[in-house]
Amino acid sequence: MGRATLEKEILSCLQINKMIIDNSLFDKEQLKQALAEVLVK
Protein backbone atom coordinates (compact mmCIF):
# COMPACT_ATOMS: atom_id res chain seq x y z
CA MET A 1 0.00 0.00 0.00
CA GLY A 2 1.51 3.30 -1.11
CA ARG A 3 1.76 6.30 1.11
CA ALA A 4 -0.77 8.31 -0.93
CA THR A 5 -3.29 5.49 -0.66
CA LEU A 6 -2.76 5.28 3.08
CA GLU A 7 -3.25 9.03 3.47
CA LYS A 8 -6.47 8.83 1.43
CA GLU A 9 -7.72 6.00 3.65
CA ILE A 10 -6.96 7.99 6.79
CA LEU A 11 -8.66 11.10 5.39
CA SER A 12 -11.80 9.17 4.48
CA CYS A 13 -11.89 7.63 7.97
CA LEU A 14 -11.56 11.08 9.53
CA GLN A 15 -14.34 12.41 7.30
CA ILE A 16 -16.61 9.55 8.32
CA ASN A 17 -15.79 10.16 11.99
CA LYS A 18 -16.56 13.86 11.59
CA MET A 19 -19.88 13.10 9.90
CA ILE A 20 -20.79 10.68 12.68
CA ILE A 21 -19.89 13.19 15.37
CA ASP A 22 -21.64 16.10 13.61
CA ASN A 23 -24.82 14.12 13.09
CA SER A 24 -24.62 12.17 16.35
CA LEU A 25 -25.93 9.21 14.37
CA PHE A 26 -24.64 6.62 16.80
CA ASP A 27 -24.60 6.08 20.49
CA LYS A 28 -21.19 5.40 22.00
CA GLU A 29 -21.38 1.62 21.65
CA GLN A 30 -22.24 1.80 17.96
CA LEU A 31 -19.49 4.37 17.45
CA LYS A 32 -16.94 2.10 19.13
CA GLN A 33 -18.05 -0.79 16.93
CA ALA A 34 -17.87 1.32 13.76
CA LEU A 35 -14.38 2.53 14.66
CA ALA A 36 -13.27 -1.03 15.43
CA GLU A 37 -14.49 -2.15 12.00
CA VAL A 38 -12.63 0.70 10.30
CA LEU A 39 -9.43 -0.12 12.20
CA VAL A 40 -9.66 -3.81 11.30
CA LYS A 41 -9.86 -3.11 7.55
N, CA, C and O atoms as a printed pandas DataFrame, in Angstrom:
     atom_number atom_name residue_name chain_id  residue_number  x_coord  y_coord  z_coord
0              1         N          MET        A               1    0.850   -1.190    0.000
1              2        CA          MET        A               1    0.000    0.000    0.000
2              3         C          MET        A               1    0.886    1.239    0.000
3              4         O          MET        A               1    1.712    1.427    0.893
4              5         N          GLY        A               2    0.702    2.081   -1.013
5              6        CA          GLY        A               2    1.508    3.299   -1.114
6              7         C          GLY        A               2    1.103    4.334   -0.092
7              8         O          GLY        A               2    0.017    4.282    0.483
8              9         N          ARG        A               3    1.995    5.268    0.118
9             10        CA          ARG        A               3    1.756    6.304    1.112
10            11         C          ARG        A               3    0.529    7.145    0.762
11            12         O          ARG        A               3   -0.269    7.467    1.642
12            13         N          ALA        A               4    0.373    7.500   -0.505
13            14        CA          ALA        A               4   -0.771    8.315   -0.930
14            15         C          ALA        A               4   -2.087    7.591   -0.641
15            16         O          ALA        A               4   -3.060    8.194   -0.187
16            17         N          THR        A               5   -2.092    6.289   -0.915
17            18        CA          THR        A               5   -3.291    5.488   -0.658
18            19         C          THR        A               5   -3.620    5.485    0.826
19            20         O          THR        A               5   -4.775    5.634    1.226
20            21         N          LEU        A               6   -2.585    5.312    1.632
21            22        CA          LEU        A               6   -2.762    5.278    3.079
22            23         C          LEU        A               6   -3.322    6.607    3.575
23            24         O          LEU        A               6   -4.232    6.636    4.403
24            25         N          GLU        A               7   -2.770    7.707    3.064
25            26        CA          GLU        A               7   -3.252    9.031    3.471
26            27         C          GLU        A               7   -4.712    9.217    3.076
27            28         O          GLU        A               7   -5.495    9.795    3.829
28            29         N          LYS        A               8   -5.077    8.722    1.886
29            30        CA          LYS        A               8   -6.466    8.831    1.432
30            31         C          LYS        A               8   -7.390    8.047    2.356
31            32         O          LYS        A               8   -8.469    8.514    2.722
32            33         N          GLU        A               9   -6.946    6.840    2.728
33            34        CA          GLU        A               9   -7.721    6.002    3.649
34            35         C          GLU        A               9   -7.952    6.724    4.972
35            36         O          GLU        A               9   -9.069    6.764    5.487
36            37         N          ILE        A              10   -6.880    7.291    5.507
37            38        CA          ILE        A              10   -6.963    7.994    6.792
38            39         C          ILE        A              10   -7.917    9.176    6.679
39            40         O          ILE        A              10   -8.748    9.398    7.560
40            41         N          LEU        A              11   -7.793    9.934    5.585
41            42        CA          LEU        A              11   -8.659   11.096    5.393
42            43         C          LEU        A              11  -10.122   10.686    5.317
43            44         O          LEU        A              11  -10.982   11.346    5.900
44            45         N          SER        A              12  -10.412    9.595    4.600
45            46        CA          SER        A              12  -11.801    9.170    4.484
46            47         C          SER        A              12  -12.332    8.703    5.836
47            48         O          SER        A              12  -13.496    8.938    6.161
48            49         N          CYS        A              13  -11.488    8.044    6.624
49            50        CA          CYS        A              13  -11.891    7.631    7.975
50            51         C          CYS        A              13  -12.206    8.850    8.833
51            52         O          CYS        A              13  -13.202    8.870    9.555
52            53         N          LEU        A              14  -11.350    9.865    8.748
53            54        CA          LEU        A              14  -11.560   11.078    9.534
54            55         C          LEU        A              14  -12.846   11.771    9.108
55            56         O          LEU        A              14  -13.589   12.282    9.946
56            57         N          GLN        A              15  -13.109   11.787    7.799
57            58        CA          GLN        A              15  -14.338   12.407    7.296
58            59         C          GLN        A              15  -15.561   11.685    7.839
59            60         O          GLN        A              15  -16.527   12.309    8.276
60            61         N          ILE        A              16  -15.501   10.354    7.802
61            62        CA          ILE        A              16  -16.610    9.551    8.323
62            63         C          ILE        A              16  -16.810    9.841    9.806
63            64         O          ILE        A              16  -17.938   10.028   10.263
64            65         N          ASN        A              17  -15.706    9.878   10.556
65            66        CA          ASN        A              17  -15.794   10.162   11.991
66            67         C          ASN        A              17  -16.427   11.517   12.232
67            68         O          ASN        A              17  -17.261   11.668   13.124
68            69         N          LYS        A              18  -16.029   12.516   11.429
69            70        CA          LYS        A              18  -16.557   13.862   11.589
70            71         C          LYS        A              18  -18.056   13.875   11.312
71            72         O          LYS        A              18  -18.827   14.500   12.040
72            73         N          MET        A              19  -18.464   13.173   10.241
73            74        CA          MET        A              19  -19.879   13.101    9.903
74            75         C          MET        A              19  -20.670   12.463   11.038
75            76         O          MET        A              19  -21.742   12.938   11.412
76            77         N          ILE        A              20  -20.121   11.379   11.579
77            78        CA          ILE        A              20  -20.793   10.676   12.676
78            79         C          ILE        A              20  -20.947   11.608   13.872
79            80         O          ILE        A              20  -22.018   11.692   14.474
80            81         N          ILE        A              21  -19.863   12.307   14.208
81            82        CA          ILE        A              21  -19.894   13.192   15.373
82            83         C          ILE        A              21  -20.849   14.359   15.130
83            84         O          ILE        A              21  -21.642   14.709   16.005
84            85         N          ASP        A              22  -20.773   14.965   13.930
85            86        CA          ASP        A              22  -21.635   16.104   13.608
86            87         C          ASP        A              22  -23.103   15.716   13.679
87            88         O          ASP        A              22  -23.926   16.472   14.194
88            89         N          ASN        A              23  -23.427   14.543   13.164
89            90        CA          ASN        A              23  -24.821   14.123   13.087
90            91         C          ASN        A              23  -25.278   13.347   14.317
91            92         O          ASN        A              23  -26.465   13.069   14.485
92            93         N          SER        A              24  -24.321   13.000   15.173
93            94        CA          SER        A              24  -24.620   12.175   16.350
94            95         C          SER        A              24  -25.510   10.996   15.962
95            96         O          SER        A              24  -26.522   10.724   16.609
96            97         N          LEU        A              25  -25.112   10.302   14.894
97            98        CA          LEU        A              25  -25.928    9.210   14.369
98            99         C          LEU        A              25  -25.919    8.002   15.289
99           100         O          LEU        A              25  -26.880    7.235   15.332
100          101         N          PHE        A              26  -24.825    7.838   16.025
101          102        CA          PHE        A              26  -24.643    6.621   16.796
102          103         C          PHE        A              26  -24.529    6.937   18.275
103          104         O          PHE        A              26  -24.076    8.013   18.665
104          105         N          ASP        A              27  -24.944    5.989   19.084
105          106        CA          ASP        A              27  -24.596    6.082   20.487
106          107         C          ASP        A              27  -23.152    5.601   20.632
107          108         O          ASP        A              27  -22.545    5.159   19.657
108          109         N          LYS        A              28  -22.613    5.683   21.815
109          110        CA          LYS        A              28  -21.190    5.402   22.005
110          111         C          LYS        A              28  -20.818    3.972   21.634
111          112         O          LYS        A              28  -19.754    3.736   21.060
112          113         N          GLU        A              29  -21.685    3.018   21.958
113          114        CA          GLU        A              29  -21.378    1.615   21.652
114          115         C          GLU        A              29  -21.286    1.393   20.152
115          116         O          GLU        A              29  -20.364    0.735   19.671
116          117         N          GLN        A              30  -22.250    1.946   19.407
117          118        CA          GLN        A              30  -22.236    1.797   17.955
118          119         C          GLN        A              30  -21.015    2.481   17.366
119          120         O          GLN        A              30  -20.406    1.974   16.424
120          121         N          LEU        A              31  -20.658    3.634   17.923
121          122        CA          LEU        A              31  -19.495    4.374   17.447
122          123         C          LEU        A              31  -18.227    3.544   17.651
123          124         O          LEU        A              31  -17.386    3.447   16.757
124          125         N          LYS        A              32  -18.101    2.947   18.838
125          126        CA          LYS        A              32  -16.939    2.097   19.128
126          127         C          LYS        A              32  -16.854    0.945   18.132
127          128         O          LYS        A              32  -15.777    0.617   17.635
128          129         N          GLN        A              33  -18.001    0.339   17.849
129          130        CA          GLN        A              33  -18.047   -0.793   16.929
130          131         C          GLN        A              33  -17.659   -0.352   15.524
131          132         O          GLN        A              33  -16.895   -1.035   14.843
132          133         N          ALA        A              34  -18.188    0.798   15.089
133          134        CA          ALA        A              34  -17.873    1.324   13.761
134          135         C          ALA        A              34  -16.382    1.613   13.639
135          136         O          ALA        A              34  -15.761    1.294   12.625
136          137         N          LEU        A              35  -15.812    2.218   14.680
137          138        CA          LEU        A              35  -14.380    2.525   14.662
138          139         C          LEU        A              35  -13.559    1.244   14.639
139          140         O          LEU        A              35  -12.552    1.164   13.936
140          141         N          ALA        A              36  -13.981    0.247   15.400
141          142        CA          ALA        A              36  -13.267   -1.027   15.427
142          143         C          ALA        A              36  -13.261   -1.654   14.039
143          144         O          ALA        A              36  -12.241   -2.184   13.600
144          145         N          GLU        A              37  -14.403   -1.595   13.342
145          146        CA          GLU        A              37  -14.490   -2.155   11.996
146          147         C          GLU        A              37  -13.553   -1.421   11.051
147          148         O          GLU        A              37  -12.879   -2.045   10.232
148          149         N          VAL        A              38  -13.509   -0.096   11.161
149          150        CA          VAL        A              38  -12.628    0.705   10.304
150          151         C          VAL        A              38  -11.168    0.343   10.563
151          152         O          VAL        A              38  -10.376    0.217    9.629
152          153         N          LEU        A              39  -10.818    0.177   11.846
153          154        CA          LEU        A              39   -9.428   -0.119   12.200
154          155         C          LEU        A              39   -9.012   -1.514   11.744
155          156         O          LEU        A              39   -7.844   -1.748   11.433
156          157         N          VAL        A              40   -9.965   -2.436   11.705
157          158        CA          VAL        A              40   -9.658   -3.814   11.304
158          159         C          VAL        A              40   -9.344   -3.885    9.810
159          160         O          VAL        A              40   -8.493   -4.669    9.390
160          161         N          LYS        A              41  -10.026   -3.072    9.013
161          162        CA          LYS        A              41   -9.861   -3.110    7.551
162          163         C          LYS        A              41   -8.444   -2.827    7.128
163          164         O          LYS        A              41   -8.146   -2.822    5.934
